[in-house]
């Protein structure tokens, strides 16, 4: 896909998904300023990539960063499920998004925003559900503080859109793919490689990180202003996903099914222990909390807007990610 070169600000470009987004943007010929908070070793270089030091939660840094841009891709934020991190989660995800969109309104009212959100922002409940973009948020114990922060961040985007900001929201399902193996879904691949004897009972949506990047490029090429799109390649039972990972690794398949009634208390106990003792999480907290739920997500709206787009099969994602993990060890 080829389009005229745009001047783009990318937040969160050093994270798992952000690195995939940055690579896709520069490979397509766009000029990308990647906003980073501190001086540190740069992971990779490209003629179209420029590292800019700043913090999008700071109004002055945000205004400097968005000035003169054609597009802002906001993938920045904080993913944490520790109770002690709640203040920082709210600052980064909610107040940071509010600061960024306000800076755009003041400094670059002509620019467009593509906000990378999450299916967590749609809300979850203990009842089985088929979820599309019309889902209305409802408070429920199944919603984490992180999910609430992503929902509130979207409200900041829609508020600015009502005031004239050209905005689109992309809401990926559970993102799989090569990346850091000590955080996010990378932890799950590491655990299965070591041997995982159990599986949770739930169902959810999954998507390849490379497909999220490809979806971003399609949306840049063919803008859909004022829309929210779910990005979900396939809905699958956690059991089948974990069995698929184990098979690719050549490991024994998980055999023991955790009772759904035990997962919420287990997740809450984990949150308490992580906060009290600062232990590393054996599995992503939100994954454990929501893996007892049976939610299915629809990407029909995105596929209707971009009929030439195709998601990778989940089996291909698992195979490629396992190969990447083994190569990295």
C-alpha positions as CSV (number, residue, x, y, z in Angstrom):
1,X,0.0,0.0,0.0
2,X,1.5,3.4,-1.0
3,X,0.3,6.9,-0.1
4,X,1.9,10.3,-0.1
5,X,4.4,10.8,2.7
6,X,2.9,12.2,5.9
7,X,4.5,13.9,8.9
8,X,3.4,11.6,11.8
9,X,3.8,11.7,15.6
10,X,3.8,8.3,17.2
11,X,3.4,7.8,20.9
12,X,4.1,4.5,22.6
13,X,6.4,3.5,19.7
14,X,8.8,1.7,22.0
15,X,6.2,-0.7,23.3
16,X,5.3,-4.2,22.0
17,X,2.6,-3.0,19.6
18,X,4.2,0.4,19.0
19,X,7.3,-1.1,17.5
20,X,5.2,-2.9,14.9
21,X,3.4,0.3,14.1
22,X,6.6,2.3,13.8
23,X,8.1,-0.2,11.4
24,X,5.0,-0.2,9.2
25,X,4.8,3.6,9.1
26,X,8.5,4.2,8.1
27,X,8.5,1.3,5.6
28,X,5.6,3.0,3.9
29,X,7.6,6.2,3.4
30,X,6.0,8.3,6.2
31,X,8.2,10.6,8.3
32,X,7.7,9.6,11.9
33,X,8.6,11.4,15.1
34,X,8.7,8.8,17.9
35,X,8.0,10.4,21.2
36,X,10.0,8.9,24.1
37,X,10.2,10.0,27.7
38,X,13.9,9.7,28.4
39,X,17.3,9.3,26.8
40,X,18.2,5.7,26.4
41,X,19.6,3.4,23.8
42,X,17.7,3.6,20.5
43,X,16.4,0.1,19.5
44,X,16.7,0.7,15.7
45,X,17.3,3.3,13.1
46,X,15.7,4.3,9.9
47,X,16.0,7.4,7.6
48,X,12.3,8.2,8.1
49,X,12.4,7.8,11.9
50,X,13.3,10.6,14.3
51,X,13.4,10.1,18.1
52,X,11.9,13.1,20.0
53,X,12.3,13.4,23.8
54,X,9.2,14.4,25.6
55,X,6.2,13.4,27.6
56,X,2.7,13.5,26.1
57,X,1.2,14.0,29.6
58,X,3.1,17.4,29.8
59,X,1.1,20.1,27.9
60,X,4.2,21.9,26.7
61,X,5.9,18.8,25.4
62,X,2.6,17.7,23.8
63,X,2.1,21.0,22.0
64,X,5.7,20.9,20.7
65,X,5.4,17.3,19.5
66,X,2.1,17.7,17.6
67,X,3.0,21.1,15.9
68,X,3.0,20.8,12.1
69,X,2.0,17.1,12.1
70,X,-0.5,15.7,9.5
71,X,-1.3,12.7,11.7
72,X,-0.9,11.6,15.4
73,X,-1.0,7.9,16.1
74,X,-1.6,7.6,19.9
75,X,-0.5,4.2,21.1
76,X,1.1,5.4,24.3
77,X,-0.1,4.6,27.8
78,X,0.5,2.4,30.7
79,X,-0.5,-1.3,31.0
80,X,-0.4,-2.4,34.6
81,X,-2.8,-4.2,37.0
82,X,-1.0,-3.5,40.2
83,X,-3.1,-1.5,42.7
84,X,-0.1,0.7,43.5
85,X,0.1,1.8,39.8
86,X,-3.5,3.1,39.6
87,X,-2.5,6.8,39.9
88,X,0.1,6.4,37.1
89,X,-2.3,4.5,35.0
90,X,-4.9,7.2,35.3
91,X,-2.3,9.9,34.6
92,X,-0.9,8.2,31.5
93,X,-4.0,6.8,29.9
94,X,-6.7,9.3,30.8
95,X,-5.0,12.6,31.6
96,X,-2.3,12.0,29.0
97,X,-4.9,11.4,26.2
98,X,-6.8,14.5,27.3
99,X,-3.5,16.5,27.2
100,X,-2.6,15.2,23.8
101,X,-5.9,15.9,22.1
102,X,-6.1,19.4,23.6
103,X,-2.6,20.0,22.2
104,X,-3.8,18.9,18.8
105,X,-6.8,21.2,18.9
106,X,-4.5,24.2,19.8
107,X,-1.4,23.5,17.7
108,X,-2.5,21.3,14.8
109,X,-6.3,21.6,14.3
110,X,-5.8,20.2,10.7
111,X,-4.2,17.0,11.9
112,X,-5.9,13.7,12.3
113,X,-5.8,11.4,15.3
114,X,-5.8,7.6,15.2
115,X,-6.2,6.4,18.8
116,X,-5.1,2.9,19.5
117,X,-7.4,1.7,22.2
118,X,-8.4,-1.9,23.3
119,X,-11.4,-4.1,23.5
120,X,-11.0,-3.7,27.3
121,X,-12.5,-0.2,26.8
122,X,-15.8,-1.8,25.6
123,X,-16.3,-3.3,29.0
124,X,-16.8,-6.9,30.1
125,X,-19.3,-8.8,32.1
126,X,-19.8,-12.2,33.6
127,X,-22.5,-13.0,31.0
128,X,-21.6,-14.5,27.6
129,X,-21.7,-11.8,24.9
130,X,-21.1,-11.1,21.3
131,X,-19.5,-7.6,21.2
132,X,-19.4,-5.1,18.5
133,X,-18.6,-1.3,18.3
134,X,-22.1,-0.5,19.7
135,X,-21.3,-2.0,23.1
136,X,-22.2,0.3,25.9
137,X,-19.8,0.4,28.9
138,X,-21.3,-1.0,32.2
139,X,-19.6,-1.1,35.5
140,X,-18.8,-4.7,36.4
141,X,-16.3,-6.6,38.6
142,X,-14.9,-8.1,35.4
143,X,-13.6,-4.7,34.4
144,X,-10.1,-3.8,35.6
145,X,-8.8,-0.4,36.5
146,X,-6.8,-0.5,33.3
147,X,-10.0,-1.2,31.3
148,X,-11.7,1.8,33.0
149,X,-8.8,4.0,32.1
150,X,-9.0,3.0,28.4
151,X,-12.7,3.7,28.4
152,X,-12.2,7.1,29.9
153,X,-9.4,7.8,27.5
154,X,-11.8,7.1,24.6
155,X,-14.3,9.5,26.1
156,X,-11.6,12.2,25.8
157,X,-11.1,11.4,22.2
158,X,-14.9,11.5,21.5
159,X,-15.2,14.8,23.4
160,X,-12.5,16.4,21.1
161,X,-14.2,14.8,18.0
162,X,-17.4,16.6,19.0
163,X,-15.4,19.8,19.0
164,X,-14.0,19.2,15.5
165,X,-11.0,16.9,15.9
166,X,-10.7,14.4,13.1
167,X,-10.4,11.1,15.0
168,X,-10.6,7.3,14.5
169,X,-10.4,4.7,17.3
170,X,-8.9,1.2,16.7
171,X,-9.7,-1.4,19.3
172,X,-7.5,-4.5,19.0
173,X,-8.5,-7.8,20.7
174,X,-5.8,-9.7,22.6
175,X,-2.7,-9.0,20.7
176,X,-0.2,-11.8,19.9
177,X,3.1,-11.7,18.1
178,X,6.8,-11.4,18.5
179,X,7.9,-8.9,21.2
180,X,9.1,-8.8,24.8
181,X,8.7,-12.1,26.5
182,X,8.6,-10.7,30.0
183,X,5.4,-8.8,29.7
184,X,2.0,-8.9,28.1
185,X,1.1,-12.0,26.1
186,X,4.8,-12.7,25.6
187,X,4.7,-14.0,29.2
188,X,2.1,-16.6,28.1
189,X,4.4,-18.0,25.4
190,X,7.3,-18.2,27.9
191,X,5.1,-20.0,30.4
192,X,3.9,-22.5,27.8
193,X,7.4,-23.1,26.6
194,X,8.4,-24.0,30.2
195,X,5.3,-26.2,30.6
196,X,1.8,-25.2,31.6
197,X,-0.4,-27.9,33.0
198,X,-3.7,-26.0,33.2
199,X,-6.0,-23.9,31.0
200,X,-8.9,-21.4,31.7
201,X,-12.4,-22.1,30.4
202,X,-13.2,-18.8,28.6
203,X,-13.3,-17.5,25.0
204,X,-12.1,-14.2,23.6
205,X,-10.8,-12.5,20.5
206,X,-7.2,-12.5,19.2
207,X,-5.3,-10.5,16.6
208,X,-1.8,-10.5,15.3
209,X,0.3,-7.4,16.1
210,X,1.3,-7.2,12.4
211,X,-2.4,-7.1,11.4
212,X,-3.0,-4.2,13.8
213,X,-0.1,-2.4,12.0
214,X,-1.6,-3.3,8.6
215,X,-5.0,-2.1,9.7
216,X,-3.5,1.2,10.7
217,X,-2.0,1.6,7.2
218,X,-5.3,0.8,5.6
219,X,-7.0,3.4,7.8
220,X,-4.4,6.0,6.9
221,X,-4.9,5.2,3.2
222,X,-8.7,5.3,3.4
223,X,-9.8,7.4,6.4
224,X,-13.0,6.6,8.3
225,X,-13.4,9.7,10.5
226,X,-15.5,9.5,13.6
227,X,-15.4,5.6,13.7
228,X,-14.4,3.0,16.2
229,X,-13.2,-0.3,14.8
230,X,-12.7,-3.6,16.6
231,X,-9.7,-5.5,15.3
232,X,-10.2,-9.2,15.9
233,X,-8.9,-12.0,13.6
234,X,-10.5,-14.9,15.4
235,X,-12.5,-15.7,18.5
236,X,-11.1,-18.8,20.2
237,X,-11.3,-20.7,23.5
238,X,-8.2,-20.2,25.7
239,X,-7.9,-24.0,25.8
240,X,-7.4,-24.1,22.0
241,X,-5.0,-21.2,22.0
242,X,-2.8,-22.8,24.7
243,X,-3.0,-26.2,23.1
244,X,-1.9,-24.6,19.8
245,X,1.1,-23.0,21.5
246,X,2.1,-26.2,23.2
247,X,1.9,-28.1,19.9
248,X,4.1,-25.6,18.1
249,X,6.6,-25.8,21.0
250,X,6.5,-29.5,21.1
251,X,5.4,-29.4,24.7
252,X,2.7,-31.5,26.5
253,X,-0.7,-30.0,26.2
254,X,-2.4,-28.4,29.3
255,X,-4.7,-31.0,30.8
256,X,-6.4,-29.4,33.8
257,X,-9.3,-27.1,33.4
258,X,-9.5,-24.3,36.0
259,X,-13.0,-23.8,37.3
260,X,-14.4,-20.4,36.2
261,X,-15.5,-19.7,39.8
262,X,-11.9,-19.8,41.0
263,X,-10.4,-17.3,38.5
264,X,-11.8,-14.0,39.8
265,X,-10.7,-14.8,43.4
266,X,-7.4,-16.0,42.1
267,X,-6.8,-12.8,40.1
268,X,-7.8,-10.6,43.1
269,X,-5.4,-12.6,45.4
270,X,-2.7,-12.1,42.8
271,X,-3.3,-8.3,42.7
272,X,-3.0,-8.2,46.5
273,X,0.2,-10.2,46.6
274,X,1.8,-8.2,43.7
275,X,1.0,-4.9,45.5
276,X,2.2,-6.1,48.9
277,X,5.4,-7.9,47.9
278,X,6.2,-6.6,44.4
279,X,6.4,-10.1,43.0
280,X,6.5,-10.5,39.3
281,X,3.3,-11.7,37.7
282,X,3.3,-15.4,36.5
283,X,0.7,-14.4,34.0
284,X,-0.8,-11.1,32.8
285,X,-3.4,-10.2,35.5
286,X,-6.1,-9.0,33.1
287,X,-5.7,-12.2,31.1
288,X,-6.3,-14.3,34.2
289,X,-9.1,-12.1,35.4
290,X,-11.0,-12.3,32.1
291,X,-10.1,-15.8,30.9
292,X,-13.2,-17.2,32.6
293,X,-15.5,-15.0,30.4
294,X,-17.1,-16.0,27.1
295,X,-17.0,-13.0,24.8
296,X,-16.8,-13.0,21.0
297,X,-15.8,-9.9,19.1
298,X,-16.8,-8.8,15.6
299,X,-14.7,-6.9,13.1
300,X,-17.4,-6.8,10.5
301,X,-17.5,-3.0,10.6
302,X,-13.8,-2.7,9.8
303,X,-13.9,-5.3,7.1
304,X,-16.9,-3.5,5.5
305,X,-14.9,-0.2,5.5
306,X,-11.7,-1.9,4.1
307,X,-12.9,-4.9,2.0
308,X,-9.4,-5.6,0.7
309,X,-8.1,-6.2,4.2
310,X,-7.5,-9.8,5.5
311,X,-6.5,-11.0,9.0
312,X,-3.9,-13.7,9.4
313,X,-5.3,-17.0,10.7
314,X,-4.6,-17.5,14.4
315,X,-2.7,-20.7,13.7
316,X,-0.2,-18.7,11.6
317,X,0.2,-16.2,14.3
318,X,0.9,-18.9,16.9
319,X,3.4,-20.6,14.6
320,X,5.3,-17.4,13.8
321,X,5.4,-16.2,17.4
322,X,6.7,-19.5,18.7
323,X,9.5,-19.5,16.0
324,X,10.4,-15.9,17.1
325,X,10.5,-17.0,20.7
326,X,12.8,-20.0,20.1
327,X,15.1,-17.8,17.9
328,X,15.4,-15.3,20.7
329,X,16.5,-17.8,23.3
